[in-house]
Amino acid sequence: MDTDSVVQISAMTGWIIGVSHSKERGYQCWIVNPDLDVLSDGTYYTTSSAAMSAGRAFVERYS
C-alpha cells in the first residue's frame, strides 16, 4: 500500500505550499490558495526541493 506523507510546508501571504512524498511515485507539490482551494499540478518530482520550487513558482505567478 502506498502511503503519502507531508515532508515540507511553506507559507506565503495568503498561500500555503506543501510537499508530500509517495514512496512509489516521488514528491508532489500542492497549494492552498486564499479561497482555501487545494491545487496540485499533478506532477511527481524526484526531489522535495524541485516540488517546492514548482509550488513557489505557481504562487508567484498567480498572486
Biopython code that builds the backbone (N, CA, C, O; Angstrom):
import numpy as np
from Bio.PDB.StructureBuilder import StructureBuilder

atoms = [
    (1, "MET", "N", (0.836, -1.171, 0.000)),
    (1, "MET", "CA", (0.000, 0.000, 0.000)),
    (1, "MET", "C", (0.887, 1.243, 0.000)),
    (1, "MET", "O", (1.852, 1.338, 0.758)),
    (2, "ASP", "N", (0.545, 2.171, -0.848)),
    (2, "ASP", "CA", (1.320, 3.402, -0.991)),
    (2, "ASP", "C", (0.775, 4.458, -0.036)),
    (2, "ASP", "O", (-0.387, 4.850, -0.143)),
    (3, "THR", "N", (1.604, 4.919, 0.894)),
    (3, "THR", "CA", (1.190, 5.922, 1.858)),
    (3, "THR", "C", (1.943, 7.215, 1.601)),
    (3, "THR", "O", (3.172, 7.223, 1.532)),
    (4, "ASP", "N", (1.197, 8.320, 1.457)),
    (4, "ASP", "CA", (1.806, 9.636, 1.275)),
    (4, "ASP", "C", (2.072, 10.261, 2.635)),
    (4, "ASP", "O", (1.319, 10.046, 3.585)),
    (5, "SER", "N", (3.143, 11.031, 2.721)),
    (5, "SER", "CA", (3.439, 11.767, 3.946)),
    (5, "SER", "C", (3.854, 13.182, 3.590)),
    (5, "SER", "O", (4.514, 13.413, 2.577)),
    (6, "VAL", "N", (3.461, 14.124, 4.430)),
    (6, "VAL", "CA", (3.848, 15.522, 4.239)),
    (6, "VAL", "C", (5.292, 15.671, 4.698)),
    (6, "VAL", "O", (5.641, 15.278, 5.811)),
    (7, "VAL", "N", (6.131, 16.240, 3.835)),
    (7, "VAL", "CA", (7.548, 16.382, 4.172)),
    (7, "VAL", "C", (7.990, 17.832, 4.313)),
    (7, "VAL", "O", (9.037, 18.102, 4.901)),
    (8, "GLN", "N", (7.207, 18.771, 3.781)),
    (8, "GLN", "CA", (7.611, 20.168, 3.851)),
    (8, "GLN", "C", (6.392, 21.062, 3.660)),
    (8, "GLN", "O", (5.529, 20.781, 2.829)),
    (9, "ILE", "N", (6.331, 22.141, 4.435)),
    (9, "ILE", "CA", (5.271, 23.142, 4.295)),
    (9, "ILE", "C", (5.907, 24.521, 4.351)),
    (9, "ILE", "O", (6.801, 24.776, 5.157)),
    (10, "SER", "N", (5.434, 25.397, 3.490)),
    (10, "SER", "CA", (5.912, 26.775, 3.457)),
    (10, "SER", "C", (4.695, 27.683, 3.305)),
    (10, "SER", "O", (3.700, 27.294, 2.694)),
    (11, "ALA", "N", (4.773, 28.878, 3.855)),
    (11, "ALA", "CA", (3.657, 29.818, 3.746)),
    (11, "ALA", "C", (4.129, 31.122, 3.136)),
    (11, "ALA", "O", (5.210, 31.622, 3.448)),
    (12, "MET", "N", (3.302, 31.657, 2.267)),
    (12, "MET", "CA", (3.489, 32.984, 1.715)),
    (12, "MET", "C", (2.172, 33.710, 1.991)),
    (12, "MET", "O", (1.154, 33.046, 2.184)),
    (13, "THR", "N", (2.150, 34.993, 2.018)),
    (13, "THR", "CA", (0.949, 35.736, 2.381)),
    (13, "THR", "C", (-0.278, 35.212, 1.636)),
    (13, "THR", "O", (-0.375, 35.339, 0.415)),
    (14, "GLY", "N", (-1.209, 34.623, 2.382)),
    (14, "GLY", "CA", (-2.451, 34.120, 1.802)),
    (14, "GLY", "C", (-2.360, 32.746, 1.176)),
    (14, "GLY", "O", (-3.378, 32.212, 0.734)),
    (15, "TRP", "N", (-1.193, 32.160, 1.120)),
    (15, "TRP", "CA", (-0.995, 30.882, 0.435)),
    (15, "TRP", "C", (-0.232, 29.904, 1.338)),
    (15, "TRP", "O", (0.591, 30.316, 2.156)),
    (16, "ILE", "N", (-0.509, 28.630, 1.182)),
    (16, "ILE", "CA", (0.277, 27.573, 1.815)),
    (16, "ILE", "C", (0.763, 26.652, 0.712)),
    (16, "ILE", "O", (-0.011, 26.239, -0.151)),
    (17, "ILE", "N", (2.045, 26.334, 0.744)),
    (17, "ILE", "CA", (2.643, 25.421, -0.225)),
    (17, "ILE", "C", (3.108, 24.192, 0.546)),
    (17, "ILE", "O", (3.825, 24.306, 1.540)),
    (18, "GLY", "N", (2.702, 23.038, 0.089)),
    (18, "GLY", "CA", (3.108, 21.806, 0.750)),
    (18, "GLY", "C", (3.725, 20.827, -0.228)),
    (18, "GLY", "O", (3.461, 20.864, -1.430)),
    (19, "VAL", "N", (4.549, 19.956, 0.316)),
    (19, "VAL", "CA", (5.150, 18.882, -0.475)),
    (19, "VAL", "C", (4.871, 17.579, 0.256)),
    (19, "VAL", "O", (5.141, 17.455, 1.451)),
    (20, "SER", "N", (4.339, 16.628, -0.460)),
    (20, "SER", "CA", (4.129, 15.301, 0.106)),
    (20, "SER", "C", (4.971, 14.299, -0.671)),
    (20, "SER", "O", (5.379, 14.549, -1.805)),
    (21, "HIS", "N", (5.221, 13.158, -0.033)),
    (21, "HIS", "CA", (6.068, 12.139, -0.644)),
    (21, "HIS", "C", (5.344, 10.808, -0.687)),
    (21, "HIS", "O", (4.742, 10.373, 0.295)),
    (22, "SER", "N", (5.415, 10.182, -1.826)),
    (22, "SER", "CA", (4.902, 8.835, -2.031)),
    (22, "SER", "C", (6.098, 7.953, -2.371)),
    (22, "SER", "O", (6.843, 8.257, -3.302)),
    (23, "LYS", "N", (6.287, 6.888, -1.643)),
    (23, "LYS", "CA", (7.444, 6.020, -1.864)),
    (23, "LYS", "C", (7.503, 5.508, -3.307)),
    (23, "LYS", "O", (8.587, 5.373, -3.873)),
    (24, "GLU", "N", (6.357, 5.228, -3.892)),
    (24, "GLU", "CA", (6.315, 4.674, -5.247)),
    (24, "GLU", "C", (6.353, 5.720, -6.355)),
    (24, "GLU", "O", (6.805, 5.430, -7.463)),
    (25, "ARG", "N", (5.877, 6.951, -6.065)),
    (25, "ARG", "CA", (5.754, 7.958, -7.132)),
    (25, "ARG", "C", (6.704, 9.132, -7.001)),
    (25, "ARG", "O", (7.064, 9.728, -8.016)),
    (26, "GLY", "N", (7.120, 9.486, -5.815)),
    (26, "GLY", "CA", (8.024, 10.622, -5.630)),
    (26, "GLY", "C", (7.351, 11.752, -4.881)),
    (26, "GLY", "O", (6.435, 11.525, -4.090)),
    (27, "TYR", "N", (7.806, 12.975, -5.130)),
    (27, "TYR", "CA", (7.336, 14.163, -4.421)),
    (27, "TYR", "C", (6.317, 14.921, -5.261)),
    (27, "TYR", "O", (6.435, 15.000, -6.483)),
    (28, "GLN", "N", (5.323, 15.472, -4.590)),
    (28, "GLN", "CA", (4.294, 16.239, -5.281)),
    (28, "GLN", "C", (4.027, 17.522, -4.501)),
    (28, "GLN", "O", (3.975, 17.508, -3.271)),
    (29, "CYS", "N", (3.858, 18.628, -5.221)),
    (29, "CYS", "CA", (3.521, 19.878, -4.541)),
    (29, "CYS", "C", (2.010, 20.072, -4.575)),
    (29, "CYS", "O", (1.322, 19.616, -5.488)),
    (30, "TRP", "N", (1.526, 20.752, -3.568)),
    (30, "TRP", "CA", (0.126, 21.149, -3.503)),
    (30, "TRP", "C", (0.065, 22.508, -2.842)),
    (30, "TRP", "O", (0.943, 22.890, -2.068)),
    (31, "ILE", "N", (-0.985, 23.222, -3.164)),
    (31, "ILE", "CA", (-1.101, 24.617, -2.743)),
    (31, "ILE", "C", (-2.499, 24.849, -2.192)),
    (31, "ILE", "O", (-3.478, 24.334, -2.732)),
    (32, "VAL", "N", (-2.593, 25.617, -1.125)),
    (32, "VAL", "CA", (-3.876, 26.094, -0.617)),
    (32, "VAL", "C", (-3.905, 27.595, -0.897)),
    (32, "VAL", "O", (-3.074, 28.345, -0.385)),
    (33, "ASN", "N", (-4.863, 28.026, -1.710)),
    (33, "ASN", "CA", (-4.923, 29.438, -2.097)),
    (33, "ASN", "C", (-5.749, 30.243, -1.093)),
    (33, "ASN", "O", (-6.303, 29.662, -0.159)),
    (34, "PRO", "N", (-5.845, 31.561, -1.260)),
    (34, "PRO", "CA", (-6.595, 32.397, -0.310)),
    (34, "PRO", "C", (-8.078, 32.024, -0.195)),
    (34, "PRO", "O", (-8.706, 32.335, 0.817)),
    (35, "ASP", "N", (-8.643, 31.372, -1.200)),
    (35, "ASP", "CA", (-10.040, 30.924, -1.151)),
    (35, "ASP", "C", (-10.170, 29.535, -0.521)),
    (35, "ASP", "O", (-11.260, 28.965, -0.481)),
    (36, "LEU", "N", (-9.046, 28.994, -0.028)),
    (36, "LEU", "CA", (-8.959, 27.670, 0.598)),
    (36, "LEU", "C", (-9.184, 26.516, -0.371)),
    (36, "LEU", "O", (-9.563, 25.419, 0.039)),
    (37, "ASP", "N", (-8.947, 26.769, -1.673)),
    (37, "ASP", "CA", (-8.948, 25.695, -2.663)),
    (37, "ASP", "C", (-7.611, 24.977, -2.578)),
    (37, "ASP", "O", (-6.577, 25.622, -2.408)),
    (38, "VAL", "N", (-7.613, 23.667, -2.691)),
    (38, "VAL", "CA", (-6.368, 22.902, -2.716)),
    (38, "VAL", "C", (-6.076, 22.557, -4.169)),
    (38, "VAL", "O", (-6.898, 21.953, -4.858)),
    (39, "LEU", "N", (-4.890, 22.953, -4.623)),
    (39, "LEU", "CA", (-4.494, 22.786, -6.021)),
    (39, "LEU", "C", (-3.220, 21.957, -6.118)),
    (39, "LEU", "O", (-2.379, 21.980, -5.219)),
    (40, "SER", "N", (-3.092, 21.231, -7.207)),
    (40, "SER", "CA", (-1.869, 20.482, -7.482)),
    (40, "SER", "C", (-1.656, 20.459, -8.986)),
    (40, "SER", "O", (-2.614, 20.453, -9.759)),
    (41, "ASP", "N", (-0.394, 20.447, -9.396)),
    (41, "ASP", "CA", (-0.122, 20.377, -10.836)),
    (41, "ASP", "C", (-0.151, 18.938, -11.342)),
    (41, "ASP", "O", (-0.057, 18.707, -12.548)),
    (42, "GLY", "N", (-0.280, 17.967, -10.433)),
    (42, "GLY", "CA", (-0.370, 16.567, -10.835)),
    (42, "GLY", "C", (0.952, 15.936, -11.221)),
    (42, "GLY", "O", (0.992, 14.778, -11.636)),
    (43, "THR", "N", (2.028, 16.683, -11.088)),
    (43, "THR", "CA", (3.359, 16.191, -11.471)),
    (43, "THR", "C", (4.072, 15.632, -10.247)),
    (43, "THR", "O", (3.955, 16.177, -9.149)),
    (44, "TYR", "N", (4.805, 14.552, -10.439)),
    (44, "TYR", "CA", (5.653, 13.987, -9.385)),
    (44, "TYR", "C", (7.102, 14.323, -9.701)),
    (44, "TYR", "O", (7.549, 14.186, -10.840)),
    (45, "TYR", "N", (7.831, 14.763, -8.681)),
    (45, "TYR", "CA", (9.208, 15.213, -8.829)),
    (45, "TYR", "C", (10.147, 14.252, -8.106)),
    (45, "TYR", "O", (9.726, 13.530, -7.203)),
    (46, "THR", "N", (11.409, 14.244, -8.502)),
    (46, "THR", "CA", (12.375, 13.333, -7.890)),
    (46, "THR", "C", (12.924, 13.857, -6.570)),
    (46, "THR", "O", (13.444, 13.080, -5.769)),
    (47, "THR", "N", (12.815, 15.177, -6.326)),
    (47, "THR", "CA", (13.298, 15.746, -5.070)),
    (47, "THR", "C", (12.238, 16.658, -4.469)),
    (47, "THR", "O", (11.394, 17.203, -5.181)),
    (48, "SER", "N", (12.293, 16.817, -3.150)),
    (48, "SER", "CA", (11.346, 17.711, -2.479)),
    (48, "SER", "C", (11.609, 19.160, -2.862)),
    (48, "SER", "O", (10.674, 19.956, -2.946)),
    (49, "SER", "N", (12.862, 19.508, -3.093)),
    (49, "SER", "CA", (13.173, 20.895, -3.460)),
    (49, "SER", "C", (12.609, 21.237, -4.842)),
    (49, "SER", "O", (12.184, 22.370, -5.065)),
    (50, "ALA", "N", (12.600, 20.298, -5.751)),
    (50, "ALA", "CA", (12.019, 20.540, -7.075)),
    (50, "ALA", "C", (10.511, 20.743, -6.962)),
    (50, "ALA", "O", (9.945, 21.609, -7.629)),
    (51, "ALA", "N", (9.864, 19.945, -6.117)),
    (51, "ALA", "CA", (8.423, 20.094, -5.909)),
    (51, "ALA", "C", (8.111, 21.437, -5.256)),
    (51, "ALA", "O", (7.171, 22.117, -5.666)),
    (52, "MET", "N", (8.887, 21.827, -4.245)),
    (52, "MET", "CA", (8.672, 23.105, -3.572)),
    (52, "MET", "C", (8.904, 24.266, -4.541)),
    (52, "MET", "O", (8.157, 25.244, -4.515)),
    (53, "SER", "N", (9.911, 24.176, -5.380)),
    (53, "SER", "CA", (10.179, 25.225, -6.369)),
    (53, "SER", "C", (9.003, 25.387, -7.322)),
    (53, "SER", "O", (8.641, 26.507, -7.682)),
    (54, "ALA", "N", (8.408, 24.277, -7.729)),
    (54, "ALA", "CA", (7.239, 24.333, -8.613)),
    (54, "ALA", "C", (6.078, 25.027, -7.912)),
    (54, "ALA", "O", (5.376, 25.834, -8.521)),
    (55, "GLY", "N", (5.876, 24.719, -6.644)),
    (55, "GLY", "CA", (4.810, 25.369, -5.883)),
    (55, "GLY", "C", (5.040, 26.856, -5.717)),
    (55, "GLY", "O", (4.115, 27.655, -5.865)),
    (56, "ARG", "N", (6.271, 27.229, -5.411)),
    (56, "ARG", "CA", (6.589, 28.655, -5.253)),
    (56, "ARG", "C", (6.411, 29.406, -6.565)),
    (56, "ARG", "O", (5.912, 30.531, -6.575)),
    (57, "ALA", "N", (6.816, 28.789, -7.674)),
    (57, "ALA", "CA", (6.651, 29.427, -8.984)),
    (57, "ALA", "C", (5.183, 29.652, -9.289)),
    (57, "ALA", "O", (4.817, 30.694, -9.832)),
    (58, "PHE", "N", (4.336, 28.689, -8.948)),
    (58, "PHE", "CA", (2.908, 28.837, -9.166)),
    (58, "PHE", "C", (2.351, 30.021, -8.367)),
    (58, "PHE", "O", (1.621, 30.855, -8.903)),
    (59, "VAL", "N", (2.704, 30.079, -7.087)),
    (59, "VAL", "CA", (2.216, 31.155, -6.225)),
    (59, "VAL", "C", (2.707, 32.509, -6.724)),
    (59, "VAL", "O", (1.932, 33.465, -6.766)),
    (60, "GLU", "N", (3.958, 32.607, -7.097)),
    (60, "GLU", "CA", (4.491, 33.877, -7.594)),
    (60, "GLU", "C", (3.783, 34.317, -8.869)),
    (60, "GLU", "O", (3.588, 35.512, -9.092)),
    (61, "ARG", "N", (3.402, 33.365, -9.700)),
    (61, "ARG", "CA", (2.743, 33.688, -10.954)),
    (61, "ARG", "C", (1.294, 34.152, -10.729)),
    (61, "ARG", "O", (0.817, 35.049, -11.424)),
    (62, "TYR", "N", (0.597, 33.543, -9.760)),
    (62, "TYR", "CA", (-0.832, 33.800, -9.599)),
    (62, "TYR", "C", (-1.198, 34.659, -8.386)),
    (62, "TYR", "O", (-2.380, 34.866, -8.114)),
    (63, "SER", "N", (-0.204, 35.156, -7.661)),
    (63, "SER", "CA", (-0.562, 36.010, -6.523)),
    (63, "SER", "C", (-0.402, 37.473, -6.868)),
    (63, "SER", "O", (-0.659, 38.337, -6.029)),
]
sb = StructureBuilder()
sb.init_structure("model")
sb.init_model(0)
sb.init_chain("A")
sb.init_seg("    ")
for serial, (resi, resn, name, xyz) in enumerate(atoms, 1):
    if name == "N":
        sb.init_residue(resn, " ", resi, " ")
    sb.init_atom(name, np.array(xyz, "f"), 0.0, 1.0, " ", f" {name:<3s}", serial, name[0])
structure = sb.get_structure()
